[in-house]
């Protein structure tokens, strides 16, 4: 063999090995990522060659496929579409787009997931028509309906979580929208429907429960600040703070006032427990400055702040800002400044306290079930981490029960049940409507559900909207729906 021919042979061999390696990486290592990539339209086109699996909640299909007389063979149909839109999303083969569970669980629903390999082989051998698997959600249809009806025409969101497991029981975002037109095989009609939603100033396409434009959490964030204080070991629920009627922010001329305009109850000092029960801003501003922003941030992150969760829907991280000066830290003490949160995050705060200080990772899917009803995959409960000790969680629970029984969160009262809760009224600008919040759990002694409610635009009442009159009763109805199951 000549020297030149030997070099050419080595070059060809090297090119072959490089090609073999790259195709192996694509087909084996990157297969799942490429299949789930939203830009991979071929994967979405292929899903309509089979009967797509159903999305199931409480034993009923809320998304299913029916035969169609066009190129795509199967038409996706959604039940109670407005109520379930932030959960199911939609899929459209004309544009190769998908959102929500349709996108996140596309491989399972289309029958192309690794867990369904044997099922695909069996279908081929037996001559059966190929079918995707069914995705069984953790969400409870009755709880979802209660949340949807309670929120009504208000602009906002509700999230309900099972504290001990992290299973999401309800996820509602309002205003909702009908996903069926977006799944239409009539491309022009589907595009028109999408454009109208995209241009709507109320942003119905945003899933306000886990993403979209995040809101300041207001006084619900006092739960994080209080638990941060107790976790230091230097503070208890009965520790006291100065109780002035006004508070000038450090190194600033800006003045903070309590919601009522006066002191936080009577006396020169006020306990952390009473400041939380009466939802006073000044004591928590003072407490935040004494703790420092690093201590508060570390506690917030133990509850999940600054983390994006995959459920499998992906949440926008809630934010506690960095490098705050004392004035900004004071504002963060009552959930203002640049603190931002999703309802999911504030539900996780309550759930962590309810679960003796342990925060669970949120999840929306229980299992994947094949067409022959065999279970192909089950999703386990997993811990995110410990936020506080069981003893501190118990102290926080006692304070949160007092908020509902004799404080400013009485709107969440449920007859015969001890409810633990916290309201929040967040300011957005000098003349802008308030954002109304509630988060809590029930029963306080044996928690079965933690919930967070956010109502934007002051519930339509601008700065006259009250979190106790609007957000708290919504939460009570959701908790009642869980307790009555």
TIBAVEX-35122 format. One record per residue (C-alpha): x negated, y negated, z; residue in one letter; residue number from 1. Coordinates in nm, 4 decimals. Example, Ala and Ser with C-alpha at 12.3 -4.5 7.8 and 13.67 -1.06 7.14 Angstrom:
# TIBAVEX-35122
-1.2300 0.4500 0.7800 A 1
-1.3670 0.1060 0.7140 S 2
This chain:
# TIBAVEX-35122
0.0000 0.0000 0.0000 X 1
-0.1411 -0.3384 -0.0972 X 2
-0.1965 -0.6052 0.1646 X 3
0.0744 -0.8277 0.0120 X 4
0.3275 -0.5428 0.0026 X 5
0.2538 -0.4572 0.3660 X 6
0.3165 -0.8185 0.4687 X 7
0.6394 -0.8254 0.2702 X 8
0.7544 -0.5000 0.4353 X 9
0.6816 -0.6402 0.7811 X 10
0.8687 -0.9599 0.6955 X 11
1.1733 -0.7658 0.5689 X 12
1.1685 -0.5474 0.8799 X 13
1.1493 -0.8540 1.1048 X 14
1.4401 -1.0156 0.9208 X 15
1.6424 -0.6941 0.9532 X 16
1.5719 -0.6725 1.3268 X 17
1.6653 -1.0390 1.3707 X 18
1.9908 -0.9825 1.1799 X 19
2.0659 -0.6678 1.3812 X 20
1.9984 -0.8484 1.7083 X 21
2.2112 -1.1512 1.6201 X 22
2.5084 -0.9423 1.5048 X 23
2.4810 -0.7282 1.8174 X 24
2.4865 -1.0377 2.0354 X 25
2.7891 -1.1729 1.8481 X 26
2.9810 -0.8448 1.8523 X 27
2.8956 -0.7354 2.2050 X 28
2.7721 -1.0179 2.4266 X 29
2.9713 -1.3061 2.2780 X 30
3.2793 -1.1137 2.1649 X 31
3.5060 -1.2155 2.4523 X 32
3.3943 -1.5789 2.4485 X 33
3.4462 -1.6072 2.0729 X 34
3.7834 -1.4368 2.0964 X 35
3.8972 -1.6814 2.3639 X 36
3.7502 -1.9905 2.1955 X 37
4.0396 -2.2251 2.1082 X 38
3.8578 -2.3249 1.7874 X 39
3.8612 -1.9648 1.6650 X 40
4.1812 -1.9814 1.4630 X 41
4.1278 -1.6378 1.3094 X 42
4.1768 -1.4811 1.6527 X 43
4.5118 -1.6578 1.6821 X 44
4.6173 -1.5669 1.3275 X 45
4.5392 -1.2021 1.3981 X 46
4.7609 -1.2017 1.7065 X 47
5.0698 -1.2366 1.4889 X 48
4.9998 -0.9139 1.3042 X 49
5.1204 -0.7296 1.6143 X 50
5.4167 -0.7733 1.8444 X 51
5.2774 -1.0047 2.1086 X 52
5.3314 -0.9001 2.4694 X 53
5.5740 -1.0798 2.6967 X 54
5.4954 -1.3227 2.9783 X 55
5.6959 -1.2030 3.2777 X 56
5.8083 -1.3761 3.5974 X 57
6.0185 -1.1946 3.8587 X 58
6.0803 -0.9066 3.6206 X 59
6.2157 -1.1229 3.3376 X 60
6.0423 -1.2233 3.0156 X 61
6.0023 -1.5988 2.9934 X 62
5.8065 -1.5699 2.6666 X 63
5.8653 -1.2936 2.4112 X 64
5.8283 -1.2170 2.0397 X 65
6.1150 -1.1472 1.8000 X 66
6.0890 -1.0418 1.4322 X 67
6.0620 -1.3206 1.1778 X 68
6.1067 -1.3084 0.8022 X 69
5.7931 -1.4975 0.7108 X 70
5.4185 -1.4577 0.6787 X 71
5.3628 -1.4288 1.0522 X 72
5.5978 -1.1340 1.1230 X 73
5.6804 -1.2377 1.4801 X 74
5.8325 -1.5555 1.6221 X 75
5.7522 -1.6592 1.9799 X 76
6.0601 -1.7508 2.1868 X 77
6.0644 -1.9156 2.5305 X 78
6.3375 -1.8917 2.7944 X 79
6.4085 -2.1954 3.0175 X 80
6.1316 -2.3581 2.8190 X 81
6.1323 -2.6982 2.9911 X 82
6.0951 -2.5383 3.3337 X 83
5.8156 -2.3015 3.2347 X 84
5.6273 -2.5225 2.9843 X 85
5.3292 -2.6061 3.2129 X 86
5.2859 -2.2335 3.2776 X 87
5.3471 -2.0543 2.9472 X 88
5.2348 -2.3275 2.7110 X 89
5.2985 -2.2269 2.3489 X 90
5.1333 -2.0599 2.0523 X 91
5.1674 -2.1585 1.6876 X 92
5.0033 -1.9516 1.4090 X 93
5.0532 -2.2196 1.1452 X 94
4.7993 -2.4473 1.3136 X 95
4.6131 -2.1754 1.5023 X 96
4.6756 -2.3480 1.8359 X 97
4.7751 -2.2207 2.1774 X 98
4.8048 -2.3650 2.5286 X 99
4.8843 -2.2449 2.8795 X 100
4.8995 -1.8729 2.9559 X 101
4.9440 -1.8109 2.5824 X 102
4.5896 -1.9351 2.5308 X 103
4.4285 -1.8212 2.8558 X 104
4.5585 -1.4627 2.8233 X 105
4.5610 -1.4468 2.4432 X 106
4.3518 -1.1306 2.4158 X 107
4.5744 -0.9402 2.6576 X 108
4.8959 -1.0619 2.4967 X 109
4.7691 -0.9813 2.1465 X 110
4.6343 -0.6395 2.2443 X 111
4.2700 -0.7179 2.1671 X 112
4.1264 -0.7214 2.5202 X 113
3.8623 -0.4652 2.6154 X 114
4.0991 -0.3182 2.8758 X 115
4.3382 -0.2258 2.5926 X 116
4.0880 -0.0342 2.3756 X 117
4.2268 0.3097 2.4624 X 118
4.5803 0.1851 2.4154 X 119
4.4934 0.0639 2.0643 X 120
4.3380 0.4029 1.9802 X 121
4.6496 0.5817 2.1054 X 122
4.8754 0.3581 1.8942 X 123
4.6684 0.4315 1.5839 X 124
4.6660 0.8100 1.6409 X 125
5.0386 0.8277 1.7198 X 126
5.1350 0.5980 1.4344 X 127
5.3017 0.3502 1.6679 X 128
5.3356 -0.0125 1.5704 X 129
5.0577 -0.2090 1.7467 X 130
5.1773 -0.4129 2.0438 X 131
5.0145 -0.6457 2.2892 X 132
5.0329 -0.6054 2.6648 X 133
5.2653 -0.7898 2.8998 X 134
5.1256 -1.0447 3.1454 X 135
5.2978 -1.0365 3.4843 X 136
5.2790 -1.3693 3.6666 X 137
5.2613 -1.4287 4.0405 X 138
5.5158 -1.7073 4.0034 X 139
5.8605 -1.6460 4.1494 X 140
6.1477 -1.7460 3.9211 X 141
6.3751 -1.8512 4.2099 X 142
6.1057 -2.0682 4.3671 X 143
6.0183 -2.2161 4.0285 X 144
6.3862 -2.2995 3.9734 X 145
6.4145 -2.4588 4.3177 X 146
6.1088 -2.6756 4.2520 X 147
6.2280 -2.7708 3.9038 X 148
6.5781 -2.8643 4.0204 X 149
6.4520 -3.0505 4.3272 X 150
6.2113 -3.2604 4.1213 X 151
6.4841 -3.3278 3.8658 X 152
6.4265 -3.6343 3.6497 X 153
6.1503 -3.7686 3.8720 X 154
5.8030 -3.8021 3.7276 X 155
5.5606 -3.5763 3.9126 X 156
5.4732 -3.2182 3.9997 X 157
5.5153 -2.9381 4.2535 X 158
5.2812 -2.6524 4.3426 X 159
5.3652 -2.3726 4.5873 X 160
5.1006 -2.1232 4.7059 X 161
5.1021 -1.8109 4.9213 X 162
4.8409 -1.9086 5.1836 X 163
4.7069 -1.5610 5.2638 X 164
4.6547 -1.4591 4.8999 X 165
4.6226 -1.7717 4.6857 X 166
4.9059 -1.6483 4.4616 X 167
5.0824 -1.9415 4.2991 X 168
5.4590 -1.9107 4.3474 X 169
5.5679 -2.2222 4.1584 X 170
5.4118 -2.4761 3.9251 X 171
5.6359 -2.7503 3.7897 X 172
5.5439 -3.0656 3.6008 X 173
5.7896 -3.3373 3.5084 X 174
5.8876 -3.4615 3.2593 X 175
5.8963 -3.1224 3.0947 X 176
5.9448 -3.0352 2.7293 X 177
6.0835 -2.7625 2.5062 X 178
5.8047 -2.5326 2.3875 X 179
6.0203 -2.3604 2.1223 X 180
5.9890 -2.6330 1.8536 X 181
5.6119 -2.6299 1.9036 X 182
5.6053 -2.2560 1.8255 X 183
5.8051 -2.2987 1.5045 X 184
5.6609 -2.1483 1.1862 X 185
5.7870 -2.4575 1.0053 X 186
5.4626 -2.6518 1.0161 X 187
5.6162 -2.9885 0.9422 X 188
5.8828 -2.9509 1.2120 X 189
5.6284 -2.8274 1.4681 X 190
5.3928 -3.1163 1.3930 X 191
5.6755 -3.3659 1.4241 X 192
5.7770 -3.2245 1.7619 X 193
5.4177 -3.2342 1.8853 X 194
5.3583 -3.5900 1.7643 X 195
5.6705 -3.7123 1.9439 X 196
5.5521 -3.5555 2.2699 X 197
5.1975 -3.6831 2.2275 X 198
5.3184 -4.0388 2.1720 X 199
5.5636 -4.0323 2.4639 X 200
5.4348 -4.2870 2.7228 X 201
5.5421 -4.0527 3.0051 X 202
5.2864 -3.7935 2.8822 X 203
5.5048 -3.4814 2.9082 X 204
5.2251 -3.2668 2.7638 X 205
5.0173 -3.3291 3.0778 X 206
5.0338 -3.0563 3.3379 X 207
5.0516 -3.2918 3.6343 X 208
5.0304 -2.9990 3.8762 X 209
4.6682 -2.9227 3.7896 X 210
4.5453 -3.1857 3.5433 X 211
4.6436 -3.5030 3.3590 X 212
4.5906 -3.8422 3.5186 X 213
4.4960 -3.7670 3.8789 X 214
4.6502 -3.9705 4.1596 X 215
4.5049 -4.1018 4.4850 X 216
4.6307 -3.8616 4.7560 X 217
4.7098 -4.1357 5.0052 X 218
4.7674 -4.0272 5.3641 X 219
4.7774 -3.6558 5.2804 X 220
4.3976 -3.6876 5.2656 X 221
4.4002 -3.7696 5.6375 X 222
4.4260 -3.3935 5.6888 X 223
4.0790 -3.3558 5.5375 X 224
3.9376 -3.6432 5.7442 X 225
4.0914 -3.5113 6.0670 X 226
3.9596 -3.1596 6.0109 X 227
3.6166 -3.3029 5.9243 X 228
3.6163 -3.4866 6.2575 X 229
3.7227 -3.1814 6.4571 X 230
3.4663 -2.9651 6.2749 X 231
3.1806 -3.1836 6.4029 X 232
3.2575 -3.0719 6.7572 X 233
3.2391 -3.4345 6.8716 X 234
3.6093 -3.5043 6.8248 X 235
3.9338 -3.3400 6.9335 X 236
4.2971 -3.4122 6.8540 X 237
4.3095 -3.6193 7.1743 X 238
3.9998 -3.8263 7.1000 X 239
4.0848 -4.1957 7.0790 X 240
4.0115 -4.4792 6.8392 X 241
4.0618 -4.8575 6.8701 X 242
4.4162 -4.9652 6.7855 X 243
4.4168 -5.3160 6.6347 X 244
4.6961 -5.4519 6.4128 X 245
4.4478 -5.5417 6.1372 X 246
4.1089 -5.4082 6.0348 X 247
3.8531 -5.5914 5.8241 X 248
3.6573 -5.3585 5.6006 X 249
3.2824 -5.3495 5.6798 X 250
3.0740 -5.6020 5.4839 X 251
3.3971 -5.7306 5.3310 X 252
3.6739 -5.9833 5.3794 X 253
3.9432 -5.7335 5.2748 X 254
4.1928 -5.6437 5.5442 X 255
4.3578 -5.3061 5.6060 X 256
4.6972 -5.2818 5.7744 X 257
4.9105 -4.9965 5.8933 X 258
5.2258 -4.9238 5.6947 X 259
5.4438 -5.0842 5.9626 X 260
5.2283 -5.3951 5.9784 X 261
5.1504 -5.3652 6.3501 X 262
4.9467 -5.1414 6.5767 X 263
4.9661 -4.7626 6.5728 X 264
5.2077 -4.7284 6.8608 X 265
5.1413 -4.9004 7.1891 X 266
4.8135 -4.9376 7.3734 X 267
4.4637 -5.0521 7.2945 X 268
4.3635 -4.7058 7.1749 X 269
4.5344 -4.4260 6.9843 X 270
4.4597 -4.0552 6.9628 X 271
4.3798 -3.8817 6.6336 X 272
4.6940 -3.6721 6.6826 X 273
4.9196 -3.9763 6.7175 X 274
4.7463 -4.1606 6.4338 X 275
4.8164 -3.8590 6.2114 X 276
5.1749 -3.8218 6.3371 X 277
5.2507 -4.1872 6.2724 X 278
5.0315 -4.1926 5.9578 X 279
4.8360 -4.5030 6.0568 X 280
4.5695 -4.6278 5.8185 X 281
4.3489 -4.8302 6.0516 X 282
4.2447 -4.5499 6.2902 X 283
4.1583 -4.3247 5.9971 X 284
3.9593 -4.6002 5.8294 X 285
3.7652 -4.6426 6.1554 X 286
3.7212 -4.2661 6.1886 X 287
3.5984 -4.2313 5.8308 X 288
3.3288 -4.4950 5.8838 X 289
3.2103 -4.3230 6.2009 X 290
3.1976 -3.9843 6.0261 X 291
3.0329 -4.1144 5.7092 X 292
3.1103 -4.0267 5.3512 X 293
2.8756 -3.7268 5.3391 X 294
3.0552 -3.5497 5.6240 X 295
3.3950 -3.6158 5.4678 X 296
3.2774 -3.5055 5.1227 X 297
3.1353 -3.1804 5.2600 X 298
3.4681 -3.1052 5.4272 X 299
3.6670 -3.1978 5.1165 X 300
3.4520 -2.9660 4.9063 X 301
3.5211 -2.6805 5.1493 X 302
3.8888 -2.7191 5.0570 X 303
3.8070 -2.7207 4.6845 X 304
3.7441 -3.0849 4.5949 X 305
3.4970 -3.1316 4.3080 X 306
3.5649 -2.7747 4.1855 X 307
3.7534 -2.6646 3.8754 X 308
3.9605 -2.3499 3.9301 X 309
4.0459 -2.0925 3.6638 X 310
4.3795 -1.9252 3.7458 X 311
4.3495 -1.8447 3.4420 X 312
4.4746 -2.1973 3.3575 X 313
4.1881 -2.4375 3.4263 X 314
4.2371 -2.7214 3.6732 X 315
4.0801 -3.0654 3.6636 X 316
3.8534 -3.1059 3.9698 X 317
3.9870 -3.3308 4.2419 X 318
3.7352 -3.5992 4.3312 X 319
3.5741 -3.7379 4.6404 X 320
3.3254 -3.9988 4.5080 X 321
2.9572 -4.0140 4.5954 X 322
2.7322 -4.2876 4.7326 X 323
3.0080 -4.4824 4.9071 X 324
2.9358 -4.7879 5.1162 X 325
3.1131 -4.8306 5.4506 X 326
3.4013 -5.0297 5.3009 X 327
3.4689 -4.7625 5.0385 X 328
3.4342 -4.4880 5.2992 X 329
3.6927 -4.6648 5.5149 X 330
3.9387 -4.6677 5.2231 X 331
3.8736 -4.3004 5.1589 X 332
3.9780 -4.2324 5.5187 X 333
4.3403 -4.2709 5.4135 X 334
4.3110 -4.1384 5.0598 X 335
4.2569 -4.4631 4.8748 X 336
3.9642 -4.6104 4.6857 X 337
3.8392 -4.3681 4.4220 X 338
3.9619 -4.0477 4.5880 X 339
4.1749 -3.8505 4.3394 X 340
4.3597 -3.5209 4.3752 X 341
4.5893 -3.2768 4.2002 X 342
4.8943 -3.1255 4.3713 X 343
4.7142 -2.7913 4.3413 X 344
4.4296 -2.9286 4.5520 X 345
4.6525 -3.0731 4.8235 X 346
4.8477 -2.7471 4.8369 X 347
4.5131 -2.5714 4.8882 X 348
4.4361 -2.8024 5.1824 X 349
4.7597 -2.7016 5.3532 X 350
4.7135 -2.3374 5.2550 X 351
4.3635 -2.3324 5.4028 X 352
4.4879 -2.4687 5.7349 X 353
4.7808 -2.2240 5.7276 X 354
4.5445 -1.9309 5.6598 X 355
4.3437 -1.9876 5.9799 X 356
4.0883 -2.2028 5.7996 X 357
4.0186 -1.9741 5.5025 X 358
4.0841 -2.1185 5.1564 X 359
4.1800 -1.8645 4.8896 X 360
4.1126 -1.9031 4.5190 X 361
4.4406 -1.9847 4.3442 X 362
4.5693 -1.7388 4.0851 X 363
4.8750 -1.7129 3.8602 X 364
4.8592 -1.3564 3.7242 X 365
4.9252 -1.0341 3.9137 X 366
4.8702 -0.7739 3.6440 X 367
4.8560 -0.6781 3.2773 X 368
5.1043 -0.4058 3.1791 X 369
5.0921 -0.2074 2.8543 X 370
5.3956 -0.1512 2.6337 X 371
5.4299 0.1987 2.7857 X 372
5.4432 0.0330 3.1319 X 373
5.1021 0.1596 3.2436 X 374
4.8990 -0.0920 3.4416 X 375
4.5872 -0.1925 3.2501 X 376
4.4527 -0.4563 3.4858 X 377
4.5293 -0.5884 3.8331 X 378
4.4059 -0.9188 3.9713 X 379
4.2754 -0.9248 4.3281 X 380
4.2942 -1.1951 4.5923 X 381
3.9595 -1.3685 4.6439 X 382
3.8277 -1.6153 4.9005 X 383
3.6980 -1.9567 4.8029 X 384
3.5496 -2.0081 5.1480 X 385
3.6102 -2.1183 5.5027 X 386
3.7055 -2.4835 5.5522 X 387
3.7387 -2.4837 5.9323 X 388
3.7415 -2.2382 6.2193 X 389
4.0617 -2.0626 6.3222 X 390
4.0668 -2.2742 6.6391 X 391
4.0486 -2.6013 6.4462 X 392
4.3117 -2.4745 6.1994 X 393
4.5414 -2.4070 6.4946 X 394
4.4848 -2.7596 6.6270 X 395
4.5542 -2.9038 6.2812 X 396
4.8733 -2.6968 6.2604 X 397
4.9959 -2.8329 6.5943 X 398
4.9410 -3.1883 6.4725 X 399
5.1115 -3.1188 6.1399 X 400
5.4171 -2.9689 6.3152 X 401
5.4419 -3.2865 6.5252 X 402
5.4367 -3.4894 6.2028 X 403
5.7596 -3.3193 6.0935 X 404
5.9296 -3.2880 6.4311 X 405
5.8642 -3.6373 6.5657 X 406
5.6602 -3.8239 6.3083 X 407
5.6900 -3.9751 5.9626 X 408
5.7333 -3.6410 5.7810 X 409
6.0795 -3.5593 5.9195 X 410
6.2203 -3.5327 5.5657 X 411
6.0646 -3.1853 5.5420 X 412
6.2678 -3.0496 5.8340 X 413
6.4231 -2.7040 5.7851 X 414
6.6816 -2.5869 6.0389 X 415
6.5477 -2.3117 6.2600 X 416
6.1963 -2.3251 6.1124 X 417
5.8852 -2.5018 6.2382 X 418
5.7414 -2.6844 5.9378 X 419
5.3863 -2.8239 5.9346 X 420
5.3434 -3.1181 5.7016 X 421
5.1977 -3.4531 5.6061 X 422
5.3348 -3.7306 5.3878 X 423
5.1335 -3.9754 5.1833 X 424
5.2119 -4.3044 5.0099 X 425
4.9316 -4.4079 4.7761 X 426
4.8860 -4.7618 4.6463 X 427
4.7862 -4.8060 4.2821 X 428
4.7622 -5.1811 4.2402 X 429
4.8977 -5.5057 4.3773 X 430
5.2305 -5.4801 4.1966 X 431
5.2210 -5.1181 4.0773 X 432
5.4661 -4.8544 4.2032 X 433
5.3490 -4.6258 4.4820 X 434
5.2632 -4.2587 4.4362 X 435
5.4568 -4.0462 4.6851 X 436
5.3154 -3.7259 4.8358 X 437
5.3955 -3.4433 5.0715 X 438
5.1958 -3.1342 5.1580 X 439
5.2643 -2.8703 5.4211 X 440
5.3539 -2.5110 5.4979 X 441
5.6147 -2.2936 5.6688 X 442
5.6800 -2.1236 5.8987 X 443
5.4073 -2.2831 6.1056 X 444
5.3527 -1.9707 6.3193 X 445
5.3592 -1.7215 6.0296 X 446
5.2945 -1.9159 5.7066 X 447
5.4483 -1.7742 5.3900 X 448
5.4210 -2.0758 5.1628 X 449
5.2137 -2.3915 5.1302 X 450
5.3412 -2.6640 4.9034 X 451
5.2370 -2.9985 4.7594 X 452
5.4640 -3.2499 4.5907 X 453
5.3635 -3.5636 4.4044 X 454
5.6176 -3.8159 4.2751 X 455
5.4808 -4.0869 4.0524 X 456
5.6223 -4.4315 3.9769 X 457
5.7563 -4.4639 4.3310 X 458
6.0344 -4.2217 4.2471 X 459
6.1791 -4.4954 4.0272 X 460
6.1888 -4.7357 4.3221 X 461
5.8531 -4.9055 4.2701 X 462
5.7017 -5.0030 4.6051 X 463
6.0280 -4.9292 4.7860 X 464
5.9933 -4.5559 4.7320 X 465
5.9346 -4.3521 5.0475 X 466
5.7414 -4.0257 5.0564 X 467
5.9475 -3.9100 5.3540 X 468
6.2771 -3.9739 5.1769 X 469
6.1758 -3.8511 4.8298 X 470
5.8750 -3.6156 4.8316 X 471
5.9283 -3.4394 5.1660 X 472
6.2864 -3.3181 5.0933 X 473
6.1672 -3.1724 4.7608 X 474
5.9052 -2.9721 4.9476 X 475
6.1648 -2.8551 5.2004 X 476
6.3832 -2.7119 4.9232 X 477
6.0869 -2.5251 4.7752 X 478
5.9874 -2.3826 5.1123 X 479
6.3469 -2.2803 5.1800 X 480
6.3546 -2.0949 4.8482 X 481
6.0514 -1.8911 4.9552 X 482
6.1814 -1.8228 5.3061 X 483
6.5197 -1.7065 5.1733 X 484
6.3703 -1.4407 4.9444 X 485
